[in-house]
Amino acid sequence: MITVEKGRKTMVNMMKKVACLYRVSSAKQVGTENDLPLQENAVREFIAKHEDWEWCPEFEYFERGVSGYSVPLAQRDELNRL
């Protein structure tokens, strides 16, 4: 975004909204140590390290037990919403 201030162009730092897709690929992984809450925490910590990034819960998507290998893209609802 560029704004004009007293005849000069100045840059305004815009926050970048971050969309997140959390997933585990098999039903066996749901509820284990590889489950989604660990991914959520790691992503939020990573976002916090970037001053111009904004975590947006309205752009969080969860795939629980959906194989990216055997399930066609057209049937992966959360990935398609992203």
PLY file of the C-alpha trace (Angstrom):
ply
format ascii 1.0
element vertex 82
property float x
property float y
property float z
element edge 81
property int vertex1
property int vertex2
end_header
0.00 0.00 0.00
1.31 3.45 -0.87
0.10 6.64 0.75
0.89 10.22 -0.19
2.11 12.39 2.67
2.88 16.07 2.01
3.62 15.43 -1.64
5.84 12.40 -0.93
5.09 8.76 -1.42
5.59 6.66 1.68
5.25 2.95 2.15
2.87 1.67 4.79
3.59 -1.77 6.19
0.52 -3.97 5.76
-0.08 -7.02 7.93
-0.11 -10.30 6.02
-2.99 -12.55 6.98
-1.87 -16.14 7.35
-4.04 -19.08 6.32
-3.22 -22.41 7.97
-3.99 -25.98 6.96
-3.42 -28.51 9.72
-3.62 -32.15 8.78
-2.89 -35.72 9.69
-3.13 -38.22 6.90
-4.54 -41.27 8.64
-7.23 -41.97 11.19
-4.55 -43.67 13.36
-2.73 -40.34 13.77
-5.79 -38.50 15.08
-5.51 -38.16 18.86
-1.81 -39.11 18.96
1.32 -37.07 19.61
1.26 -36.05 15.93
-2.22 -34.64 16.28
-3.35 -31.20 15.20
-2.87 -29.23 18.46
0.90 -29.67 18.21
0.80 -28.37 14.65
-1.34 -25.42 15.71
1.10 -24.45 18.46
4.10 -24.71 16.15
2.42 -22.58 13.49
1.37 -19.89 15.98
4.91 -19.71 17.35
6.25 -19.38 13.80
3.75 -16.63 12.95
4.65 -14.75 16.15
8.25 -14.49 14.92
7.11 -12.39 11.95
6.06 -8.86 12.90
4.06 -8.32 9.72
2.15 -11.62 9.89
-1.29 -11.90 11.47
-2.82 -15.17 12.66
-6.42 -15.33 11.46
-8.58 -18.04 13.02
-11.15 -17.56 10.26
-8.52 -18.91 7.85
-7.73 -22.12 9.74
-8.51 -25.43 8.09
-8.31 -28.94 9.54
-7.97 -32.26 7.72
-8.24 -35.15 10.12
-7.36 -38.56 8.74
-7.57 -37.56 5.06
-4.90 -39.15 2.89
-3.37 -36.75 0.40
-2.29 -39.78 -1.62
-5.47 -41.80 -1.94
-8.13 -39.08 -1.66
-8.56 -36.98 -4.83
-8.22 -33.21 -4.49
-11.88 -32.74 -5.44
-12.85 -34.71 -2.30
-10.60 -32.80 0.12
-13.07 -30.20 1.36
-10.76 -28.28 3.70
-7.97 -27.99 1.15
-10.47 -26.73 -1.41
-11.79 -24.12 1.04
-8.22 -22.88 1.48
0 1
1 2
2 3
3 4
4 5
5 6
6 7
7 8
8 9
9 10
10 11
11 12
12 13
13 14
14 15
15 16
16 17
17 18
18 19
19 20
20 21
21 22
22 23
23 24
24 25
25 26
26 27
27 28
28 29
29 30
30 31
31 32
32 33
33 34
34 35
35 36
36 37
37 38
38 39
39 40
40 41
41 42
42 43
43 44
44 45
45 46
46 47
47 48
48 49
49 50
50 51
51 52
52 53
53 54
54 55
55 56
56 57
57 58
58 59
59 60
60 61
61 62
62 63
63 64
64 65
65 66
66 67
67 68
68 69
69 70
70 71
71 72
72 73
73 74
74 75
75 76
76 77
77 78
78 79
79 80
80 81
